[in-house]
Amino acid sequence: MRITLVILGLLAVIGGLVGIKYKQISSLINMGKAMEKSGPPPEAVAVAVSQEQSWEGTLDAVGSIAAARGVSLSNDAPGVVSRINFESGAMVRAGQVLVELDSSVERAQLATANARKDLANITAGRTRSLVQTNTVAQAQLDNDDAQLKTASTDVNGIQAQLDRKVVRAPFAGRLGIRQVNLGQYLNPGTTLTVLEAIDSVYVDFSLPQQRLSNVKVGMPVRIVIEGAEGSANDGVIAAIDPVVDSATRMMKLRATVPNKEEKLRSGMFAKVEVRLPESAKVITVPATALIHASYGDSVFVVEDKKDDAGAPVKNDKGEPVKVARQQFVKLGEARGDFAAVADGLKAGQTIVSAGAFKLRNGASVVINNSVKVNASLTPQLENH
């Protein structure tokens, strides 16, 4: 009897445990079905609205900065450097003395020539007085005048040699790095430094020959230096080469750009935008909203989720459930942080601007604009 009671107790315990496990398993199965029905949890994304903007027509090119006036300064005559009157990178005015070569020999020769000239001048004056009184012949006066002219010519020649021993700035500008030292012997044509005017620069660039009818002298251009701080520099087209390159079928153009703040330096790489007079209406989206793939470009459009009857689906709080629908688009040109959409999108549609990489078509989303990136047509590089 006692054994029977023990067996019945064990059976009851086992039955209770089986019942508990059955309820747990049934609860997990029902939860799984509910989760399968509701789908994965929504992804947090930032959104933006597609806009219709008026973009001015532009022709894009790449160019190189060149000095409007630049020269390598060198000495005309040989000699030893006796004085250097500038520092590397200094601003100089037109005519400023930069380098002087030793001219002690020429100065001594000049003193001798001046003495001869003075003597010739006195002699010619004395002879001229005697001719007036018929004391000497006219031929003597002619000879003395010739001696005076010869002495004057000798003085001018030696003075010219002295001038060649001095190197002056031909125009105002900024000097480069000094390449000579005091006491150094220089052969004619030795480079001393470079001098460039900084008030304006040239930007040389090329455009396809098909654009010849779209550009003319005087049209505005915008110059952007990649990675440089500050706004873009504005200039105008100064010249168009009349010859098209037969190899590339490109025409060369030159723009003049003010450079008062010295932000543009010779040799810099620059992005050039030729601004056309006409403008066009385009649908724009932030570049971060684009998904690029081998089968095409797309964006995710945020819409209200609807049931089979077409009614909006709401969550427990009574708010509409949002889903992301993948929309393929045809892109136009890019400008700043925006891209133009030529086809596939209308103005006013809400699109995913951040977090699109983790979405799939029909995925549930929740909007969180705390991580939204502010797009701009003229973005500036920030230093941290």
C-alpha positions in Angstrom: 0.0 0.0 0.0 2.8 2.3 0.9 4.6 1.6 -2.4 1.4 2.3 -4.4 1.1 5.7 -2.7 4.7 6.5 -3.6 4.2 5.6 -7.2 1.1 7.7 -7.5 2.9 10.6 -5.9 5.7 10.3 -8.4 3.2 10.1 -11.3 1.5 13.2 -10.1 4.8 15.1 -9.9 5.8 14.0 -13.3 2.4 15.0 -14.7 2.7 18.4 -13.1 6.1 18.9 -14.6 4.9 17.8 -18.0 2.0 20.2 -17.8 4.3 23.1 -16.9 6.7 22.3 -19.7 3.8 22.0 -22.1 2.5 25.5 -21.2 6.0 27.0 -21.5 6.6 25.4 -24.9 3.1 26.4 -26.1 3.8 30.0 -24.9 7.1 30.1 -26.8 5.4 28.7 -29.9 2.7 31.3 -29.7 5.3 34.1 -29.1 7.3 32.9 -32.1 4.2 33.0 -34.3 3.3 36.5 -33.0 6.8 37.7 -33.7 6.8 36.1 -37.1 3.5 37.8 -37.8 4.7 41.2 -36.6 8.1 40.9 -38.3 11.5 42.1 -37.1 11.7 45.2 -34.8 11.8 48.5 -36.6 15.1 50.2 -37.6 15.9 53.7 -36.4 16.5 56.0 -39.3 16.8 59.7 -40.0 14.6 61.2 -42.8 14.6 64.1 -45.2 12.1 65.5 -47.7 12.9 65.6 -51.4 12.9 69.2 -52.6 12.5 71.0 -55.8 15.4 73.4 -56.2 16.5 75.9 -58.9 20.0 75.0 -59.9 22.0 77.4 -62.1 23.5 75.8 -65.1 27.2 75.1 -64.8 30.0 73.5 -66.7 32.4 71.6 -64.5 36.1 71.2 -65.1 39.4 70.8 -63.3 42.1 73.4 -63.6 45.5 74.6 -62.4 46.4 77.9 -60.6 49.0 80.0 -62.3 50.5 83.4 -61.4 49.1 86.3 -63.3 52.6 87.8 -63.1 55.5 85.6 -62.1 59.2 85.6 -62.9 62.4 83.9 -61.8 64.8 86.7 -60.8 68.4 86.3 -61.9 71.6 88.4 -62.3 72.6 89.9 -65.6 76.3 90.3 -64.9 78.7 88.0 -63.1 80.1 88.9 -59.7 80.3 88.2 -56.0 77.2 88.9 -53.8 78.1 91.8 -51.6 74.6 92.6 -50.2 71.2 90.8 -49.9 68.3 93.1 -49.1 65.4 90.6 -48.8 64.2 87.6 -46.8 62.4 84.6 -48.2 58.7 85.1 -48.6 58.9 88.9 -48.1 56.6 91.4 -49.8 58.5 93.8 -52.1 57.6 96.9 -54.0 58.4 97.6 -57.7 62.0 98.8 -58.1 63.2 97.6 -54.7 66.8 96.6 -54.6 67.1 92.9 -53.8 70.7 91.8 -54.5 73.9 93.8 -55.0 77.1 92.4 -56.6 80.6 93.6 -55.8 81.2 96.7 -58.0 84.4 98.2 -56.5 86.2 97.9 -59.8 83.4 99.5 -61.8 83.1 102.4 -59.2 86.8 103.1 -59.6 86.5 103.2 -63.3 83.5 105.4 -63.0 85.4 107.9 -60.9 88.2 108.0 -63.5 85.7 108.5 -66.3 84.0 111.3 -64.4 87.3 113.0 -63.9 88.0 112.8 -67.7 84.5 114.1 -68.4 85.0 117.1 -66.1 88.4 117.9 -67.7 86.9 117.5 -71.2 84.0 119.8 -70.2 86.4 122.5 -68.9 88.6 122.2 -72.0 85.6 122.5 -74.3 84.3 125.5 -72.4 87.7 127.3 -72.6 88.1 126.6 -76.3 84.6 127.9 -77.0 85.5 131.2 -75.4 88.7 131.4 -77.4 86.9 130.7 -80.6 84.7 133.7 -80.0 87.7 135.9 -79.9 89.3 134.2 -82.9 92.2 133.1 -80.8 92.0 129.4 -81.8 90.5 127.7 -84.9 87.1 126.2 -85.1 88.7 122.8 -85.6 90.1 122.8 -82.1 86.6 123.4 -80.7 85.2 120.5 -82.7 88.0 118.2 -81.4 87.4 119.3 -77.8 83.6 118.7 -78.2 84.2 115.3 -79.5 86.5 114.5 -76.5 83.7 115.7 -74.2 81.1 113.4 -75.9 83.5 110.5 -75.7 84.1 111.1 -72.0 80.3 111.3 -71.4 79.8 108.1 -73.3 82.4 106.3 -71.2 80.7 107.5 -68.1 77.3 106.2 -69.3 78.8 102.9 -70.3 80.4 102.3 -66.9 77.2 103.4 -65.1 75.3 100.8 -67.2 77.8 98.2 -66.0 77.1 99.3 -62.4 73.4 99.0 -62.9 73.8 95.5 -64.1 75.4 94.7 -60.8 72.1 95.5 -59.0 69.0 93.2 -59.1 65.7 95.0 -58.6 62.1 93.8 -58.3 60.4 94.4 -61.6 57.0 94.6 -60.0 55.3 94.4 -56.6 54.7 91.0 -55.2 55.8 88.2 -52.9 59.2 86.6 -53.1 60.0 82.9 -52.9 62.8 81.1 -51.1 66.2 82.8 -51.3 68.6 80.6 -53.3 71.9 82.7 -52.9 74.1 83.6 -50.0 76.4 86.5 -49.2 79.9 86.1 -50.7 78.7 83.6 -53.4 80.1 84.0 -56.9 77.3 84.1 -59.5 77.5 83.4 -63.1 75.2 85.3 -65.4 71.6 84.0 -65.3 71.8 82.4 -61.8 68.4 82.1 -60.2 68.2 84.2 -57.1 64.5 83.6 -56.1 61.1 83.9 -57.7 58.7 86.8 -57.6 54.9 86.5 -58.1 52.2 89.1 -58.0 49.5 88.1 -55.5 46.6 90.5 -56.2 45.2 88.1 -58.8 45.9 84.7 -60.3 45.1 82.8 -63.5 43.2 79.5 -63.6 43.8 77.4 -66.7 41.3 74.7 -67.5 39.8 72.8 -70.5 36.3 72.1 -71.8 35.0 69.8 -74.6 34.8 71.4 -78.0 31.0 70.9 -77.9 30.8 73.6 -75.2 32.4 76.2 -77.4 29.0 77.9 -78.1 28.1 78.0 -74.4 31.1 80.0 -73.1 32.5 83.4 -73.9 34.9 85.9 -72.4 33.5 87.6 -69.3 31.4 84.8 -68.1 31.6 84.2 -64.3 33.4 81.2 -62.9 33.6 79.7 -59.4 36.9 78.2 -58.1 36.9 75.7 -55.3 40.1 74.3 -53.8 39.6 70.8 -52.4 40.1 70.8 -48.6 40.7 74.5 -48.3 39.0 76.6 -45.7 36.7 79.5 -46.6 34.2 80.1 -49.4 34.8 79.6 -53.1 36.6 82.2 -55.1 34.7 84.0 -58.0 36.3 85.1 -61.2 35.6 85.6 -64.9 36.8 84.0 -68.1 39.6 86.1 -69.4 40.7 84.3 -72.6 39.6 81.4 -74.8 42.3 79.6 -76.9 41.3 79.9 -80.6 42.8 76.5 -81.3 41.2 73.2 -80.2 43.6 70.4 -79.2 43.5 67.9 -82.1 44.4 65.0 -79.8 41.8 65.5 -77.0 39.3 67.8 -78.8 39.4 70.1 -75.8 39.6 73.9 -75.8 41.7 75.7 -73.3 40.4 78.6 -71.3 41.9 81.0 -68.8 40.0 82.7 -65.9 41.2 85.6 -63.8 40.5 85.3 -60.1 41.2 88.0 -57.4 43.5 86.8 -54.7 43.7 89.5 -52.1 43.8 87.0 -49.2 46.5 84.9 -50.9 44.5 81.7 -50.6 45.4 80.6 -54.1 49.0 79.6 -54.9 50.6 78.7 -58.2 50.4 75.0 -59.0 47.3 74.3 -56.9 44.7 71.9 -58.2 41.2 73.5 -58.5 37.7 72.6 -59.3 36.2 75.1 -61.8 32.5 75.8 -62.4 31.6 78.0 -65.3 28.3 79.6 -64.4 25.8 79.6 -67.3 23.1 82.3 -67.5 20.2 79.8 -67.5 18.9 77.7 -64.6 16.7 74.6 -64.2 14.3 73.1 -61.7 15.5 69.8 -60.2 14.4 67.3 -57.6 17.1 66.9 -55.0 17.9 64.5 -52.2 20.8 64.3 -49.8 23.7 62.3 -51.1 23.6 60.1 -47.9 20.1 58.8 -49.0 21.4 57.1 -52.1 22.0 53.4 -52.3 24.4 52.5 -55.1 24.4 49.0 -56.5 25.3 47.2 -59.7 21.7 46.9 -60.7 20.9 50.6 -60.2 20.6 53.5 -57.8 17.8 53.7 -55.3 16.4 55.4 -52.2 14.1 54.3 -49.5 10.8 56.2 -49.3 9.1 56.2 -45.9 5.3 55.5 -46.1 2.5 54.4 -43.8 2.0 50.6 -43.6 -1.3 49.4 -44.8 -3.2 46.1 -44.3 -4.8 44.0 -47.1 -7.8 46.3 -47.1 -5.7 49.4 -47.7 -6.3 50.8 -44.2 -3.3 52.3 -42.3 -1.8 49.9 -39.6 -1.3 51.5 -36.2 0.8 50.4 -33.2 -0.2 50.0 -29.6 0.0 53.8 -29.1 -2.3 54.5 -32.0 0.4 55.9 -34.2 0.8 54.9 -37.9 3.4 52.2 -38.5 6.1 53.4 -40.9 7.7 51.2 -43.5 10.5 51.8 -46.0 9.9 51.2 -49.7 12.8 50.9 -52.0 12.5 53.2 -55.0 14.9 53.0 -58.0 15.8 56.4 -59.4 17.8 57.9 -62.2 20.4 60.4 -61.0 21.5 63.6 -62.5 24.5 65.8 -61.5 25.7 66.1 -57.9 26.3 69.5 -56.2 27.6 69.9 -52.7 25.8 67.4 -50.4 22.9 67.0 -52.8 22.2 64.9 -55.8 19.6 65.6 -58.5 17.0 62.9 -59.3 16.1 62.9 -63.0 13.4 60.2 -62.7 11.7 58.1 -60.0 10.9 60.6 -57.3 8.7 63.6 -56.7 9.1 66.7 -54.6 7.7 66.4 -51.0 8.4 62.6 -50.5 9.9 61.5 -47.2 13.1 59.5 -47.7 15.6 57.9 -45.5 18.7 60.1 -45.3 20.7 58.2 -42.7 20.6 54.4 -42.0 19.5 53.3 -45.4 22.3 50.8 -45.7 20.6 48.5 -43.1 17.1 48.5 -44.7 15.3 46.1 -47.0 12.2 46.6 -49.0 9.1 46.8 -46.7 11.1 47.0 -43.5 9.5 48.7 -40.5 11.3 51.9 -39.4 11.1 54.4 -36.6 12.1 58.0 -37.3 14.9 59.4 -35.2 16.3 62.7 -36.5 18.8 63.2 -33.7 21.5 61.8 -36.0 20.4 63.8 -39.0 23.1 65.3 -41.2 22.5 68.8 -42.4 23.1 68.8 -46.2 24.4 71.9 -48.0 25.0 73.0 -51.5 28.3 74.6 -50.4 29.7 72.3 -47.7 32.7 73.5 -45.7 35.4 71.3 -44.2 35.5 71.5 -40.4 38.6 71.1 -38.4 38.4 69.4 -35.0 
